[in-house]
Structures are given as structure tokens and as C-alpha cells.
Amino acid sequence: MTSVLQPTAPILDSTPDSLIFVGERLWLDFVNSADALRARRPGRNDVLDSFDGFIGWLSAARVLDAERSAAMVRRAQQQPTAASAAVHEARRIRNVLRALAEKGTDETDRATQLAIGEINRILGRSAGTRRLESRADGGFVRNFVTVGDVFAGLLIPVIESAADALVSGELFRVRQCADARCARVFYDASRNGKRRWCEMATCGNRAKAARHRRKIKRV
């Protein structure tokens, strides 16, 4: 069963600098959360391996502020079974959204229909209010404050981001990194629509280095 860690885990493991956000859309970064840690460690690179990791990712993605993140971790310690269930659902929904990102280019596609069903289910079951709040850095964030089940609304911003992609017809611009060793996905906002790498500093540079090595061998 997914474990609930100590409250310090999100601060240590899921700070913005320790995570990779290359999807250009919240729902795509959520899909990439399975491989989001910059510093890979044996046996752990998925931020959804614990409830604290989940909350840490939401905090780093600016879905939750520090106060709400800390409150959620405290609540998880009081309700560990519910917190574990929330992480289990987050991982399941992530699989659904990955299928949408990789295959959902047709409204009749099974992955698209499954995603639509899950989006509507989560939106339909979560009661709450949306609020515009100030951030510590002087900016603003739109939050969904759940009424009732405190865990039920955690995925709402992610789900709304995926819904926006369907409504706006963005799926044709969703790409998977061209590096066969990388499973990250991203929204291609380039003018010519030919972005290939999730991140030039990692996958792009590896591809350039590989081409250089092949060129040297041919000389």
C-alpha cells in the first residue's frame, strides 16, 4: 500500500528546482510526474510513490500554496487510508491521461473516450469553490477549495487542464520526446510545430552528442 511519509518530504524531494516541468501544460506535466525528479535515485523517481510526494508535486506546480500543502499533509497523517486511496487514484488517472497524450488525436479514439469519462466523473463528484489568491512571490493563483472530502479536489486543476486541451483542440500539438529512452510528453508551441525534445539540456544534448560520435566514427 502507498505509504504516507513525514511532512518534510515535499520540501526536500519536490521543490521546484528538483523537479522537471517541460510539458507546457499542467496535465502534461502531471503525466511526466512519473519521471520528474532531476536527481535520479535507485528505486525512486516517481513523485507519486507517496502522498507527500503527490502534495509536493502539486506545490511545485503551484497548484497548492505552502499553507494548503502543509494542511493536506497533516490531514493525511490523520486519515492515512483516505490519503493512500487519493494517491492510488492519482496514479490511475495519470495512466488515463498518458494514453490521451500519446493516442488521443481522434474523438472516436478509445483513449479519448476513456479520458472524457474520467474527466466528467471527477468534475462531477467534486464539490467546492474556486478562488483567486495571492502568491508569496507577488503573483496570483486560482485555487479549488474542496467542500467535504478534502482529498477529492486535489486533481481538479489537472483535470481542468486536460479538459481545456480537448475543448481547444490542442491534442494535435502534443508530442512525445524523440529520445527513445524518454517517455515525457509536451505541448509543442513552436511556430513550425517541429519541436522534438522534451528538454534540449538533457535529451536534445544527448542526441547531439550521439550524432557527433557517429560522425567521428565515419571519418
C-alpha positions in Angstrom: 0.0 0.0 0.0 1.2 3.6 -0.7 2.8 5.0 2.4 2.3 8.4 4.0 5.7 9.9 4.8 6.7 12.7 7.2 5.7 16.3 6.5 9.2 17.3 5.4 9.2 15.1 2.3 7.6 17.5 -0.1 10.1 20.3 0.9 13.1 18.0 0.4 12.0 16.0 -2.6 9.6 18.0 -4.6 10.9 21.6 -4.6 10.6 23.4 -8.0 14.4 23.2 -8.6 14.4 19.4 -8.0 11.5 18.7 -10.5 11.3 18.9 -14.2 8.4 20.8 -15.8 8.6 20.7 -19.6 5.1 19.8 -20.6 3.9 23.4 -21.2 0.5 22.3 -19.8 -0.3 21.2 -16.3 -1.9 17.9 -17.3 1.1 17.0 -19.4 3.5 17.8 -16.6 1.3 15.6 -14.4 1.8 12.8 -16.9 5.5 13.4 -16.7 5.5 13.2 -12.9 6.4 9.5 -13.3 9.8 10.7 -14.3 10.1 14.3 -12.9 13.0 14.2 -10.5 16.2 15.8 -11.8 18.4 13.8 -9.5 17.5 10.2 -10.1 17.8 7.8 -7.2 17.7 4.0 -7.4 14.2 2.7 -6.9 12.6 6.2 -6.8 11.9 8.7 -9.5 8.1 8.8 -9.4 6.8 11.6 -7.3 3.5 9.7 -6.8 5.1 7.0 -4.8 3.7 8.6 -1.7 1.0 11.1 -0.7 3.7 13.6 0.5 5.3 13.3 -3.0 2.0 14.0 -4.6 1.4 17.1 -2.5 5.0 18.2 -3.1 4.5 18.0 -6.8 1.2 19.9 -6.6 3.0 22.6 -4.6 6.0 22.8 -7.0 3.5 23.1 -9.9 1.8 26.0 -8.0 -1.5 24.2 -7.7 -1.3 24.3 -3.9 0.3 27.0 -1.8 2.6 26.2 1.2 -0.2 26.6 3.8 -2.6 24.3 2.0 0.1 21.8 1.2 1.0 21.6 4.9 -2.6 21.2 5.9 -3.1 18.4 3.4 0.0 16.5 4.8 -1.4 16.9 8.3 -4.8 15.6 7.2 -3.1 12.6 5.5 -1.5 11.7 8.8 -4.9 11.7 10.4 -6.6 9.8 7.6 -3.8 7.6 6.1 -6.3 5.2 4.3 -8.0 8.0 2.5 -4.6 9.6 1.6 -3.4 6.3 0.2 -6.6 6.0 -1.9 -6.1 9.5 -3.2 -2.6 8.6 -4.4 -3.8 5.4 -6.0 -6.4 7.3 -7.9 -3.9 10.0 -9.0 -1.7 7.3 -10.5 -4.6 5.7 -12.2 -5.8 9.0 -13.7 -2.2 9.7 -14.8 -2.3 6.5 -16.8 -5.5 7.6 -18.5 -4.1 11.0 -19.3 -0.9 9.4 -20.7 -2.9 7.4 -23.1 -4.7 10.5 -24.1 -1.5 12.4 -24.7 0.0 9.5 -26.7 -3.0 8.4 -28.7 -5.9 10.9 -28.3 -6.0 12.6 -31.7 -9.4 11.4 -32.7 -12.7 12.0 -30.7 -13.6 8.3 -31.5 -10.3 7.0 -30.1 -10.8 4.7 -27.1 -8.2 6.6 -25.1 -10.0 9.9 -25.7 -13.4 8.4 -24.7 -11.9 6.9 -21.5 -10.3 10.3 -20.6 -13.6 12.1 -21.2 -15.4 9.7 -18.9 -12.8 10.1 -16.2 -12.7 13.9 -16.5 -16.5 14.1 -16.2 -16.5 11.7 -13.3 -14.0 13.7 -11.3 -15.6 17.1 -12.2 -19.0 15.7 -11.2 -18.1 14.3 -7.8 -16.0 17.2 -6.5 -17.9 20.0 -4.8 -16.1 23.2 -3.9 -15.4 26.8 -4.8 -12.8 28.4 -7.0 -10.8 31.3 -5.5 -8.2 33.7 -6.8 -5.5 34.1 -4.2 -2.1 35.9 -3.9 1.2 34.0 -4.1 4.2 34.8 -1.9 6.1 36.0 -5.0 3.5 38.7 -5.7 1.7 36.7 -8.4 -1.7 35.1 -8.3 -3.0 31.6 -8.4 -6.5 30.2 -9.0 -7.4 27.5 -6.3 -10.1 25.0 -6.0 -11.2 24.7 -2.4 -13.0 21.4 -1.7 -16.2 21.2 0.3 -16.5 17.9 2.2 -13.8 15.3 1.2 -10.6 17.3 1.4 -8.8 14.9 -1.0 -11.5 14.8 -3.7 -10.5 18.2 -5.2 -6.7 17.7 -5.5 -6.9 16.5 -9.1 -9.4 19.2 -10.2 -6.8 21.7 -11.7 -5.1 18.8 -13.6 -8.4 17.5 -14.9 -9.5 21.0 -15.9 -6.2 21.4 -17.8 -6.8 18.2 -19.7 -10.4 19.3 -20.4 -9.1 22.6 -21.8 -6.8 20.7 -24.2 -9.8 18.8 -25.5 -12.0 21.9 -25.8 -9.4 23.9 -27.6 -8.3 21.1 -29.9 -4.7 21.1 -28.7 -4.1 17.4 -28.9 -2.6 17.5 -32.3 0.3 19.6 -30.9 1.1 17.1 -28.1 4.3 15.3 -28.7 6.4 12.6 -27.1 10.1 13.2 -26.7 12.0 11.9 -29.7 14.6 10.2 -27.4 13.6 6.5 -27.2 14.8 6.4 -23.6 12.5 9.2 -22.5 8.7 8.9 -22.0 8.0 12.6 -21.4 5.3 14.4 -23.3 4.9 18.1 -24.1 2.8 20.7 -25.9 4.6 21.9 -29.0 4.2 25.6 -29.0 6.9 26.2 -31.7 5.9 28.2 -34.8 6.7 25.3 -37.2 5.4 22.6 -34.9 8.6 20.6 -35.2 9.9 20.5 -31.6 11.4 17.1 -30.9 12.8 17.1 -27.5 11.2 17.5 -24.1 14.3 19.5 -23.0 17.3 20.5 -25.0 19.6 20.5 -21.9 19.0 16.7 -21.5 17.5 14.7 -24.3 18.4 17.2 -27.0 22.1 17.4 -26.0 22.3 13.6 -25.7 21.0 13.3 -29.3 23.6 15.9 -30.5 26.4 14.1 -28.7 25.3 10.8 -30.3 25.3 12.4 -33.8 28.7 13.8 -33.2 30.1 10.3 -32.1 28.6 8.7 -35.3 30.2 11.4 -37.4 33.6 10.8 -35.9 33.3 7.1 -36.5 32.6 7.7 -40.2 35.7 9.8 -40.6 
